[in-house]
Structure formats: C-alpha cells, structure tokens
Amino acid sequence: MRQPRWKFTPAAALLVLAYFIYFPFGDEIRPVGRVTAIDGDTIKFDGRRVRLWGIDAPEKNQFCEKDGESHPAGLASGIHLASLIKSDQMYCRADRLDRYGREIAVCWQAGSIISLNAKMIQDGAAYPAPQYDWRSLPYVLIAALPSIQGKGLYRFDHCQSPAEFRRSTK
C-alpha cells in the first residue's frame, strides 16, 4: 500500500479551519508606521490601538507562581508578542470596536496562515477567550497542546485568569 506524501493532522485541520473562520472580518488594515506591543493582547500603530481578538493575556503587572516564586507573566506575554511582530510585514482584519475604543482584530504576518492571535495561544503566551466571542472556540483546541506540554503560562502552579486578575484589582 502506498503512503501519502503528507499527513493532514488534526492540528493542521484546526489551523486551516481557524483561518477561514476569522478571515471574513472587516476591512484590511496595513500599518504604515512602527507596530508596538502594549501588552500580550494589544498592539499599537499609526495612532490606533488594536486588541487581538479571541485571546486574553495576563495584564502587565500580573504575576504567576511556580514553586513558591512569583514570575512576571504579564510582562513575559507582552515581550513574546513584541518578538512576533515585524512591522513592515503585517496586516490585520478588524471586527469591531471594544468598549475602550480599541479595534478588535485578527492580525497576521505577511505570508503566514497562522495569525498572531493563534500563535500567542499556540505558544502558551495567552489564553483563549471564547467567553467574549463564541467564534474563538477553535482557540480552545489550539491551547490544548501547550497545556499538555506545560508550556508558557501553563507551566505555572498558580496563575489567575486575566479576567479574575482584573476583577481583583478594581
């Protein structure tokens, strides 16, 4: 029996599905100036603040614990997002504005089918946030691998969800 040349894995199927689910968002936005990461789920460019859709990253001042020691999870998440950004090769598709006036968008590096949003989940640098939009449910499946591997945010013994942290600091 002849073996197929490539293997269509469940993870690949999810990534393709996620891409086509998110692609229909609104107009394409291409940054003209420098893109900077504000934190693990917000970027800024051309005077716009863009919230990455479907993910929730720890707040800048949020710490998580491992073996009794505190680690700056929020800072690490923001640094990770910054490392993924190549300003001159990026585009976003905005969905709507949030209550703070930020555009909610899915963003990609040119030539990549994996959005920055999905990459943050895949790397364990942010959590999926289906509680804000049911269309982000595929991100829960993408988060399964870093969770099983104990990668990124999933390596900590204790880490409040970003939403719980925000409520506790109000």
N, C-alpha and C positions, 0 to 999 in steps of 0.2 A: 504494500500500500504506500502511496506517495504522500509525503509530509507536506503540509502547506508551507510556503516561504515565510509567511509572517503569522503572528499569533494575535488575534483580536481579544485582548484580555478584558475582564470586567472594568478595570480601572480606565483603560483606553475608551471603552464604551461610555463610561460616565463623563469623561472629559469631553468627548465629542457631543454628547447629549447636553452637557452644561454649556458648551459653546453655542449651540443652536438655540437653547432656551434664552440665553442672555443677549444674543446678537440683535434681536428686534428692538432694543431700546432706541430712544430718540436719536437726535442728530449727533453726528460725529464731532468731537472736539479734538483739535490738534493743538497742543501747547506751542506757543511761539517762543516764550522765554524759558527760563530755568524752572524745572519742576523740583519741589522740595517736599519731603515727608514731614508733616506736622506731628504725627504720631503714627501708630501702627495701622490706622484705618482712614487717615485723612491726608490728602496731598494739597499742595497749593501751587498755582501757576497763573500767570497773566492776570493777577488780581482776583482770581477765582479760588474758592475753597471747595474741594471735591471730596465727598465722603464715599469710600469704596463700599459699594452695595453688597449686601448679603454676608458681611463679616463683622465681627466685633472684636477689637483688640484691647488688651489692657490699657488703662489710662497711663499717661506719662509718669505719674507719681505712684503707680501701683506696684507693690512688691508681692512676690510669691515665696513660699518656703520650701526648702529642701534640706533634710537632715538638721532641722532646727535653725538654719541660717536663712536670712532674707536675701532675695535676689531681685534686682530691678527689672521685672518682667516687662513693664510698660516701656521703659527706655530701650530695652533689647528689641522689642517688637518694632518700634519706630526706626531703629538703626537697621533692622532687617529689611523693612520696606524701602528705606533710602538706598540700600545696596542693590535692590532690584530695578531701580529707576534709571533709565537712560533717557534724559530729557528730549533729545532731538529725534528719538525713535519711538515715540509713544503716542497713543490716541485713546480716547475714551468715548463711550456712548452713555449719555445722561438719560436718566429715567424721570426724575422729578426733583423738586427742592424739598429738603427736610425742614423741620421747624426752626432751625437755626439759619436758614437761608443758604445752606450748602447744597450744591448739586450732588445728587446720588447717582453714581455711575459705575460702570464696569470699564476697566482700563487694561490695555494690552501694550506690550512692547511690539513694535512692527515685526512681522514675520512669525510671531508666536500665536498658537491657538489657545494656549493656556493664559488666562487673564491674570493680572497681578492679584486680583481678589482670590482666585482659586489657588494661586501659588502661595499666598500667605497662609491659607488653610493647609495646603499640602505640606508646607514646611513646618507646621505647628506654631506659627508666629501669630495666629489669630484664630478665633473660634467661629464656627458657622453661626449665623443668626437668623434661623427660619422664623423666630418669633416676630420678626419685623416684616418679613415678606415670605410667603409660602413658596415662592418660586426659587428660593435659595435652598430648598431641601436637598438637592444633589450635593451641596457642600457638606452636609452631614456625612454622606458616604465617603467623600474625599477625605474627611477628617478621621475616618476610621484607621487608616494606616499610621499616621503619626501618633495616634492614641495608642495603638497596639505596640508600636515601637518605643513608646515613651520618649518621643522626640519633641523638642521645643517646649511649649507650655505644658505639655503632658508629662514632662519629666519631674515636675514638682509634686511634693507630697500634699501641699495645700495651696490652692490658688482660687481666690474668689472669682466668680464670673465678672466681667467688666460691668455688667448691669447692676449686680449686687454691690460692687465697689462704689459705683456712682451713687446708689441709694444710700449707702452707709456714710458717705462723706458730705451729704447735703445738710 
